[in-house]
Amino acid sequence: MKKRILKIAGLLALVLALNLPADDVQAQCPMCRMSAESNLKNGGTTGRGLNNGILYMLLTPYLLVGSIGYIWWRNRNKRVDEEAISE
């Protein structure tokens, strides 16, 4: 029962985390943000993708660690199931 509650809570947390609107998330330090805004006001284009680039770089390690963790968890559960069947 405890595993089921943890699984449901984990899935709920994942769904809530993935539903964050990317437009409202600000991943820039104040200095970078001022620099990008002033660049855009002066007609430059370098500040347009800065926030998306920062979010992309922030997301990559979490996806890698999450994928490795999921593969480990899946293989561990298979091994436990195989041991339960053989007994």
C-alpha positions as CSV (number, residue, x, y, z in Angstrom):
1,M,0.0,0.0,0.0
2,K,2.8,2.3,0.9
3,K,4.5,1.8,-2.5
4,R,1.3,2.6,-4.3
5,I,0.9,5.9,-2.4
6,L,4.5,6.8,-3.1
7,K,4.0,6.0,-6.8
8,I,0.9,8.1,-7.1
9,A,2.5,11.0,-5.2
10,G,5.6,10.8,-7.5
11,L,3.4,10.8,-10.6
12,L,1.4,13.7,-9.3
13,A,4.6,15.7,-8.5
14,L,5.9,14.9,-12.0
15,V,2.7,16.1,-13.7
16,L,2.7,19.3,-11.7
17,A,6.4,20.0,-12.4
18,L,5.9,19.4,-16.1
19,N,2.9,21.7,-16.3
20,L,5.0,24.8,-15.3
21,P,4.5,27.4,-17.9
22,A,7.9,28.0,-19.5
23,D,7.1,31.7,-20.2
24,D,6.7,32.5,-16.5
25,V,9.9,30.9,-15.4
26,Q,12.9,33.2,-15.2
27,A,16.2,31.5,-15.1
28,Q,18.4,34.6,-15.5
29,C,20.4,36.5,-12.9
30,P,19.3,40.1,-12.6
31,M,22.5,41.3,-14.3
32,C,22.1,39.0,-17.3
33,R,18.4,40.0,-17.6
34,M,19.2,43.7,-17.6
35,S,21.9,43.2,-20.3
36,A,19.5,41.2,-22.4
37,E,16.7,43.7,-22.1
38,S,18.9,46.6,-22.9
39,N,20.2,44.7,-25.9
40,L,16.7,44.1,-27.2
41,K,15.7,47.8,-26.6
42,N,18.6,48.9,-28.6
43,G,17.7,46.7,-31.6
44,G,19.9,43.8,-30.9
45,T,18.7,40.1,-31.1
46,T,21.2,38.3,-28.8
47,G,18.9,38.5,-25.8
48,R,15.9,36.7,-27.4
49,G,16.9,33.1,-26.8
50,L,18.9,33.6,-23.6
51,N,16.2,32.5,-21.2
52,N,15.3,29.4,-23.2
53,G,19.0,28.5,-23.5
54,I,19.5,28.7,-19.8
55,L,16.4,26.6,-19.1
56,Y,17.6,24.0,-21.7
57,M,21.0,23.8,-20.0
58,L,19.3,23.5,-16.6
59,L,17.0,20.7,-17.8
60,T,19.6,18.5,-19.4
61,P,21.3,17.2,-16.2
62,Y,18.0,16.4,-14.6
63,L,16.9,14.4,-17.6
64,L,20.1,12.5,-17.7
65,V,20.0,11.6,-14.0
66,G,16.3,10.8,-14.2
67,S,16.8,8.5,-17.1
68,I,19.6,6.7,-15.4
69,G,17.6,6.4,-12.2
70,Y,14.6,5.1,-14.1
71,I,16.7,2.4,-15.9
72,W,18.3,1.4,-12.6
73,W,14.9,1.2,-10.9
74,R,13.3,-0.8,-13.7
75,N,16.2,-3.3,-13.8
76,R,16.1,-3.6,-10.0
77,N,12.4,-4.4,-10.0
78,K,12.9,-7.0,-12.7
79,R,15.6,-8.7,-10.6
80,V,13.3,-8.7,-7.5
81,D,10.4,-10.2,-9.6
82,E,12.7,-12.9,-11.0
83,E,13.9,-13.8,-7.5
84,A,10.3,-14.0,-6.2
85,I,9.3,-16.3,-9.1
86,S,12.2,-18.7,-8.6
87,E,11.5,-19.2,-4.9
